């Protein structure tokens, strides 16, 4: 029997148990979907033969009762997550066809539960961007309107779920790179608490910010994937040993929620997004939740602070890409110095070069105290004040992005400052190391609007619960 569009693993596994479909049928379905939606440029590579072979293996496991918790889930992975024997390029020419020699811990934990990886997703080069136009392999297109961006940097991951090319996808989030694309594509995206999920096997952008997380069509899938990936990893010294518990939904739970005064008054907030924000606040109040306005007067400092720190870390992390050991080496190089200069000049895109140079500048001896040291102090204040709000409230609520998806190649894309300000509401959580989720709410002219809840450290299950409650308001 030919498969249909599924929105959750529960529905797939129910049909598998009833014999209404099989993993082989699902493999054919998702492979056909990928072929039909190539124009979206969401996938850089589909593992066709491997997917069919693995589907047969999982079908046999289901038959003999040895299948893992993710049997029936087809997963796409962002092109900065290592998978043994597969290309990982961070959508950059500098890495070329570099083949991963090990699998990221987070991904391995899902493979151990019989997830089937369908392919690798396009992304902004080295996860630097808010539109997925910075890839060396071309822009990703929003499935709702192919003239619009999907958000970035995990735009390919978000579109893969949006266009039903897979059931779920993995992305990485440094300043909003899972949550903003989720907002633009009508999907669910979570950035876990820093350290909740191992970064081992994730190509680094900014090591004190980066986190792997899922993009899904359902809250329960996001919760399950997060739970399975989470936990301490001996290969990542920053991974946390805080216990991981299963998500238990509670639709009757009432929360105390602070909403951002500065976000509501921000001049860059589009009218349709502001209307959706106000509408959600009214729905939450009507449902019995306590909703109170709370000022967080550091909004204008967060984006500059974030970009000083992340570009500094990027300058350090990306120094390893020299053309000497792996990846692209310039054919014009004549000695060691020219190999470094020409390989990096040819291999990196414009945005990555901009951030490397900015980061090198803020780390320079003359500017270190004025920029990097000061930004670290501002980060500490943002973390302390964010945690202070969450001592009184369960969540801090604002829109995920100030606008809906914007035009590919439009005015936003041509202005780096405007692009950086697309992260204005999402950078708070990574600066503070806190978890945050984007949940789809309203639509405007067919384009999705997501709302953003930030919670206490390691309280991902509470975020999933409020996400489930909010999702119920918008069920069609």
Rosetta blueprint (number, residue, H / E / L):
1 X L
2 X L
3 X L
4 X L
5 X L
6 X L
7 X L
8 X L
9 X H
10 X H
11 X H
12 X H
13 X H
14 X H
15 X H
16 X H
17 X H
18 X L
19 X L
20 X L
21 X L
22 X L
23 X H
24 X H
25 X H
26 X H
27 X H
28 X H
29 X H
30 X H
31 X H
32 X H
33 X H
34 X H
35 X H
36 X H
37 X L
38 X H
39 X H
40 X H
41 X L
42 X L
43 X E
44 X E
45 X E
46 X E
47 X L
48 X H
49 X H
50 X H
51 X H
52 X H
53 X H
54 X H
55 X H
56 X H
57 X H
58 X H
59 X H
60 X H
61 X H
62 X H
63 X H
64 X H
65 X L
66 X L
67 X L
68 X L
69 X L
70 X L
71 X L
72 X L
73 X L
74 X E
75 X E
76 X E
77 X E
78 X E
79 X L
80 X L
81 X E
82 X L
83 X L
84 X L
85 X L
86 X L
87 X E
88 X L
89 X L
90 X L
91 X L
92 X L
93 X L
94 X L
95 X L
96 X L
97 X L
98 X L
99 X E
100 X L
101 X L
102 X L
103 X L
104 X L
105 X H
106 X H
107 X H
108 X H
109 X H
110 X H
111 X H
112 X L
113 X L
114 X L
115 X L
116 X E
117 X E
118 X E
119 X E
120 X E
121 X E
122 X L
123 X L
124 X L
125 X H
126 X H
127 X H
128 X L
129 X L
130 X L
131 X L
132 X L
133 X L
134 X L
135 X L
136 X L
137 X L
138 X L
139 X L
140 X L
141 X L
142 X E
143 X L
144 X L
145 X E
146 X L
147 X L
148 X E
149 X L
150 X L
151 X L
152 X L
153 X L
154 X L
155 X H
156 X H
157 X H
158 X H
159 X H
160 X H
161 X H
162 X H
163 X L
164 X L
165 X L
166 X L
167 X L
168 X E
169 X E
170 X E
171 X E
172 X E
173 X E
174 X L
175 X L
176 X L
177 X L
178 X L
179 X H
180 X H
181 X H
182 X H
183 X H
184 X H
185 X H
186 X L
187 X L
188 X E
189 X E
190 X E
191 X E
192 X L
193 X L
194 X L
195 X L
196 X L
197 X E
198 X L
199 X L
200 X L
201 X L
202 X E
203 X L
204 X L
205 X L
206 X L
207 X L
208 X L
209 X L
210 X L
211 X E
212 X E
213 X E
214 X E
215 X E
216 X E
217 X L
218 X L
219 X H
220 X H
221 X H
222 X H
223 X H
224 X H
225 X H
226 X H
227 X H
228 X H
229 X H
230 X E
231 X L
232 X L
233 X E
234 X L
235 X L
236 X E
237 X L
238 X L
239 X L
240 X L
241 X L
242 X L
243 X L
244 X L
245 X L
246 X L
247 X L
248 X L
249 X L
250 X L
251 X L
252 X L
253 X L
254 X L
255 X L
256 X E
257 X E
258 X E
259 X E
260 X E
261 X H
262 X H
263 X H
264 X H
265 X H
266 X L
267 X L
268 X L
269 X L
270 X L
271 X H
272 X H
273 X H
274 X H
275 X H
276 X H
277 X H
278 X H
279 X H
280 X H
281 X H
282 X H
283 X H
284 X H
285 X H
286 X H
287 X L
288 X L
289 X L
290 X E
291 X E
292 X E
293 X E
294 X E
295 X L
296 X L
297 X L
298 X L
299 X H
300 X H
301 X H
302 X H
303 X H
304 X H
305 X H
306 X H
307 X H
308 X H
309 X H
310 X H
311 X H
312 X H
313 X H
314 X H
315 X H
316 X H
317 X H
318 X H
319 X H
320 X H
321 X L
322 X L
323 X L
324 X L
325 X L
326 X L
327 X L
328 X L
329 X L
330 X L
331 X L
332 X L
333 X L
334 X L
335 X L
336 X H
337 X H
338 X H
339 X H
340 X H
341 X H
342 X H
343 X H
344 X H
345 X H
346 X H
347 X H
348 X L
349 X L
350 X H
351 X H
352 X H
353 X H
354 X H
355 X H
356 X H
357 X H
358 X H
359 X H
360 X H
361 X H
362 X H
363 X H
364 X L
365 X L
366 X L
367 X L
368 X L
369 X H
370 X H
371 X H
372 X H
373 X H
374 X H
375 X H
376 X H
377 X H
378 X H
379 X H
380 X H
381 X H
382 X H
383 X H
384 X H
385 X H
386 X H
387 X H
388 X H
389 X H
390 X H
391 X H
392 X H
393 X L
394 X L
395 X E
396 X E
397 X E
398 X E
399 X E
400 X L
401 X L
402 X L
403 X L
404 X L
405 X L
406 X L
407 X E
408 X L
409 X L
410 X L
411 X H
412 X H
413 X H
414 X H
415 X L
416 X H
417 X H
418 X H
419 X H
420 X H
421 X H
422 X L
423 X L
424 X L
425 X L
426 X L
427 X H
428 X H
429 X H
430 X H
431 X H
432 X H
433 X L
434 X L
435 X L
436 X E
437 X E
438 X E
439 X E
440 X E
441 X E
442 X E
443 X E
444 X E
445 X L
446 X L
447 X E
448 X E
449 X E
450 X E
451 X E
452 X E
453 X E
454 X E
455 X L
456 X L
457 X L
458 X L
459 X L
460 X H
461 X H
462 X H
463 X H
464 X H
465 X H
466 X H
467 X H
468 X H
469 X H
470 X H
471 X H
472 X H
473 X H
474 X L
475 X L
476 X L
